[in-house]
Amino acid sequence: MRYVASYLLAVLGGNDSPSIADLKKILDSVGIEMDKTRAEKVVTTGPICPRKSHSTVTGRCARSHQEEKARASLLQDSRATAPILTTGLR
């Protein structure tokens, strides 16, 4: 998972084709030792699956995050208005 995450971080940072050195730099920055074999597998085969590009996956994650923020906002708004609505029922 750490290799996929570092690969996607590099892609989100603007690197369309991260190398093993790019993954190593990211992992080193947070104190994680890199297994070259695993990193090589992610770099050569891609982090997701052959039928999905990283832009498809990261786009879905961004949309999902936006949807969660919208839901949380609606829930917070409904909690704030609930006391107002119930005070008239007494």
Beta strands, then each sheet from edge to edge (+ up, - down):
end
